[in-house]
């Protein structure tokens, strides 16, 4: 019997870039050289939207479903019609796979925090693999390559899982314990031994992860900038000059015209914006910053729940009647702004100060 493997890849344009093409290439190359290559067909669906996933499942009727992309505790990030992230919740994913439980034997979710979804989906699917926490590109690719190498050699899902986890371990990568295999009616298999850890070790790892997130978000175009120019306070010439500054840092920048009659007085700074990026914003804007919008500022008004956006030229009174209280702008003083652009502070320290400022008001 020929088994179809369906790869669902999603890397929305407002998320950090992943090497999904390399992951899928390694899967393909491994199956092509496999002893039992004639037993597998690989189908691929890129830039996956919910409608694409539904159609692909109906068209290909896969035995194995492999998702690669971004995840969070609430769900998996697919794409919307504009290519931005759309989180599909755990409940919806669980019900979706229940509909295909008569054919799908294994679901592999190569995405951060996907263990939560894996546990739920395993109520209906025999074998589901998910990731406990964050997992980097290198570990994700190594795991996937080894997993399908083993399947191509005729090994079981359980063997393939252990083979993949061992491949990460051979890299001397601590992420080898991240993949989790959940079996229907059984629960988690092959639980890794728990290692004693100190609070300081956990804190160091969080700092390293935050640094890598900030670095990759700017240098790999994860961060985007939207500048709204205005006849009062932020002209098109001003916006063009700021765009040059951001593009020197490798940050994609869009310039748009704001038609609101009120002059700009605000900015939006996402939760993954670095100190250097914020310094460009806060020190070179040609108008006085009186307000900063919090992270839950609505996307429709110019916010970004993924923390990957800088918004410049905003008005604190724009569409104010449509906002909920939690997303109203936070008034700041010149000394508040000065503390955020202090020379030498780290990315983590900058975001800590920003969040403390917002929470204190």
C-alpha positions in Angstrom: 0.0 0.0 0.0 1.4 3.4 -1.0 1.3 5.9 1.9 0.8 9.6 1.3 2.7 12.1 3.4 1.1 15.6 3.3 3.4 18.4 4.3 1.7 21.6 5.4 4.1 24.5 5.6 3.3 28.0 6.9 5.6 30.9 7.7 3.4 34.0 7.8 5.2 37.2 6.8 4.8 38.8 10.2 6.6 35.9 11.9 10.3 35.0 12.2 11.7 33.4 9.1 12.2 29.6 9.3 14.2 27.3 7.0 11.1 25.3 6.0 12.4 24.8 2.5 15.4 23.0 3.9 13.2 20.9 6.2 11.0 19.7 3.3 14.0 19.2 1.1 15.6 16.9 3.7 12.3 14.9 4.0 12.1 14.6 0.2 15.8 13.6 -0.2 15.5 11.0 2.5 12.5 9.4 1.0 14.0 9.4 -2.5 17.0 7.3 -1.3 15.0 5.1 1.1 14.9 1.3 0.7 11.1 1.5 0.4 10.8 4.8 -1.5 8.1 3.3 -3.7 5.8 3.0 -0.7 5.6 6.7 -0.1 4.3 9.7 -2.0 5.2 13.2 -0.7 2.6 16.0 -1.2 3.3 19.6 -0.3 1.1 22.6 0.6 2.9 25.9 1.0 1.8 29.2 2.6 -1.0 27.1 4.1 -4.3 28.8 4.8 -7.2 27.0 6.6 -9.0 26.6 3.2 -5.8 25.1 1.6 -5.5 22.6 4.4 -9.1 21.4 4.1 -8.7 21.0 0.3 -5.3 19.2 0.6 -6.7 16.7 3.1 -9.6 15.9 0.9 -7.5 15.8 -2.3 -4.7 13.6 -1.0 -6.2 11.5 1.8 -2.9 11.3 3.6 -1.7 8.6 6.1 0.8 11.0 7.6 0.4 14.8 8.1 3.5 16.9 8.7 3.1 20.5 9.8 6.1 22.8 9.9 6.0 26.4 11.0 5.1 28.4 14.1 3.1 27.4 17.1 2.0 28.8 20.4 0.2 27.5 23.4 -3.2 28.4 22.0 -2.8 26.9 18.6 -0.9 26.7 15.3 -0.1 29.7 13.0 -1.4 29.3 9.5 -1.9 32.2 7.1 -4.8 34.5 6.3 -5.7 35.9 2.9 -2.9 38.6 3.1 -0.2 36.2 4.3 -0.3 37.3 7.9 -0.6 34.8 10.9 -3.9 33.3 11.7 -3.9 31.2 14.8 -6.0 28.1 14.5 -7.1 27.1 18.0 -6.5 23.7 19.5 -10.2 22.9 19.7 -10.6 23.5 15.9 -7.5 21.4 15.0 -8.7 18.5 17.2 -12.2 18.4 15.7 -10.6 18.7 12.2 -8.4 15.7 12.6 -11.2 13.7 14.2 -12.9 13.9 10.8 -10.0 12.1 9.2 -9.2 9.6 12.0 -10.3 6.7 9.8 -7.3 7.2 7.5 -4.6 9.4 9.2 -2.2 7.3 11.3 0.3 9.9 12.4 0.5 13.7 12.8 3.8 15.4 13.2 3.7 19.0 14.4 7.2 20.5 14.0 6.3 23.8 15.7 7.0 25.4 19.1 4.6 24.5 22.0 2.7 22.0 19.8 2.7 19.4 22.5 -0.6 21.0 23.7 -2.2 20.4 20.4 -0.6 16.9 20.1 -2.3 15.8 23.3 -5.7 16.9 22.1 -5.3 15.4 18.6 -4.1 12.1 20.0 -7.6 11.5 21.3 -8.4 10.6 17.7 -5.1 9.8 15.9 -2.9 6.8 16.8 0.4 8.7 16.9 1.0 12.4 17.3 4.3 14.2 17.7 4.5 17.7 19.2 7.1 20.0 20.7 7.2 20.8 24.4 8.6 24.4 24.1 10.6 26.4 21.6 12.6 24.4 19.1 15.1 25.9 16.7 15.6 25.4 13.0 18.6 23.1 13.3 16.8 20.7 15.8 13.5 20.7 13.8 15.3 19.9 10.5 17.4 17.2 12.1 14.5 15.5 13.8 12.3 15.6 10.6 15.1 14.2 8.4 15.8 11.3 10.8 12.2 10.6 11.4 11.4 10.0 7.7 14.7 8.2 7.0 13.5 5.7 9.6 10.0 5.4 8.1 11.6 5.0 4.6 13.6 2.1 6.0 10.4 0.3 7.1 10.6 1.2 10.8 7.7 1.9 13.0 6.4 5.3 14.1 7.8 4.7 17.6 11.3 3.8 16.3 11.2 6.8 13.9 10.4 9.1 16.8 13.3 7.8 18.9 15.6 7.9 15.9 14.7 11.6 15.3 15.2 12.5 18.9 18.6 10.8 19.0 19.6 12.7 15.8 19.1 16.0 17.8 21.0 14.6 20.7 24.0 13.8 18.4 24.2 17.6 17.7 24.8 18.1 21.4 21.6 20.1 21.3 19.6 20.3 24.5 16.4 20.4 22.4 16.5 16.6 22.0 14.0 16.4 24.9 11.5 18.8 23.2 9.8 16.3 20.8 7.0 14.3 22.5 5.2 11.3 21.1 1.6 10.9 22.2 -0.1 7.6 21.5 -3.9 7.2 21.4 -5.4 5.7 24.5 -1.9 5.4 26.0 -0.4 8.9 26.5 3.2 10.1 26.2 5.8 7.5 25.3 9.6 7.5 25.9 9.6 10.3 28.5 13.1 11.8 28.8 14.7 11.7 32.2 14.2 14.9 34.2 17.4 16.8 34.9 17.9 18.9 38.0 18.0 22.6 37.0 18.6 25.7 39.0 16.5 28.9 38.7 19.6 30.7 37.4 20.1 28.1 34.6 16.5 28.7 33.5 17.0 32.5 33.6 20.2 32.2 31.5 18.4 30.1 28.9 15.5 32.6 28.7 18.0 35.5 28.3 19.8 33.6 25.5 16.5 32.8 23.8 15.3 36.5 24.0 18.6 37.7 22.6 18.3 35.3 19.6 14.7 36.3 19.1 15.6 40.0 19.0 18.6 39.5 16.8 16.9 37.3 14.2 13.8 39.5 14.1 15.7 42.5 12.9 18.4 40.9 10.7 16.0 38.5 9.1 13.2 41.0 8.4 10.9 39.7 11.1 10.3 43.2 12.2 8.3 45.5 9.9 7.9 49.3 10.2 4.8 51.3 9.1 5.3 55.0 8.9 2.2 57.2 8.5 3.2 60.7 7.2 1.1 63.7 8.0 1.2 67.3 6.9 1.6 68.3 10.6 4.5 66.9 12.5 5.6 64.1 10.2 6.0 65.0 6.6 6.7 62.7 3.7 10.3 63.9 3.6 10.6 63.1 7.3 9.2 59.6 6.8 11.5 59.0 3.8 14.5 59.9 6.0 13.4 57.5 8.7 12.9 54.7 6.2 16.5 55.0 5.2 17.6 54.6 8.8 15.5 51.4 9.2 16.6 49.9 6.0 20.2 50.3 7.0 19.3 47.9 9.8 17.7 45.5 7.3 14.1 46.2 8.4 11.4 46.4 5.7 9.6 49.8 6.0 6.4 51.0 4.4 5.3 54.6 4.1 1.6 55.5 4.1 -0.4 58.7 4.2 -2.5 59.3 7.4 -5.7 61.2 6.5 -6.7 61.9 10.1 -6.8 65.7 10.7 -5.2 65.3 14.1 -1.3 65.5 14.1 0.6 62.4 15.3 1.6 62.1 18.9 2.0 58.3 19.4 4.0 55.2 18.5 3.4 51.4 18.6 6.4 49.3 19.7 6.0 45.5 19.5 7.2 43.1 22.2 10.0 41.7 20.0 11.4 45.1 19.0 15.1 45.5 20.0 16.7 48.4 21.8 18.5 49.6 18.7 15.3 49.5 16.6 13.4 51.4 19.3 16.2 54.0 19.6 15.8 54.9 15.9 12.1 55.4 16.6 12.2 57.3 19.9 15.2 59.5 19.2 14.6 60.6 15.6 10.8 61.1 15.3 10.2 64.8 14.4 7.2 65.1 16.7 6.9 64.9 20.5 5.9 61.4 21.6 3.2 61.8 24.2 1.7 58.3 24.0 2.8 54.7 23.5 0.2 52.1 22.5 0.3 48.8 24.5 0.9 45.4 22.9 -2.8 44.6 22.7 -3.6 47.5 20.5 -6.0 46.1 17.8 -4.5 44.9 14.5 -7.2 46.8 12.6 -6.0 50.0 14.2 -2.3 49.3 13.5 -1.2 47.0 16.2 0.3 43.5 16.0 -0.3 40.7 18.5 2.9 38.9 17.4 5.1 41.8 18.6 6.8 42.2 15.2 5.8 45.7 14.2 6.9 49.3 14.8 4.2 51.9 14.1 5.1 55.6 13.7 2.8 58.6 13.1 -0.1 57.3 15.1 -2.8 59.6 16.7 -3.9 58.9 20.2 -7.5 60.1 19.4 -7.8 58.1 16.1 -11.0 56.0 16.2 -11.0 56.2 19.9 -14.6 55.4 20.3 -14.0 51.9 18.8 -11.3 50.9 21.3 -11.6 48.9 24.4 -10.2 50.4 27.6 -7.2 47.9 27.6 -5.9 49.1 24.3 -6.0 52.9 24.9 -2.6 54.6 24.6 -0.3 55.2 27.6 0.7 58.7 28.2 4.5 59.1 28.7 6.9 61.9 29.7 10.2 62.9 28.2 12.0 61.2 31.1 10.1 58.0 30.3 11.3 58.1 26.7 14.8 58.9 27.8 14.9 55.8 29.9 14.0 53.7 26.9 16.7 55.0 24.7 19.5 54.9 27.3 22.8 53.9 25.6 24.0 50.4 26.3 20.8 48.8 27.6 20.2 45.3 26.3 17.2 44.2 24.2 15.7 42.3 27.2 16.2 45.3 29.5 14.6 47.7 27.0 11.5 45.5 26.8 11.4 45.1 30.5 11.4 48.9 31.0 8.8 49.3 28.3 6.4 46.8 29.9 7.0 48.1 33.4 6.2 51.6 32.1 2.9 50.4 30.6 1.9 48.3 33.5 2.7 51.1 36.0 0.2 53.6 34.5 
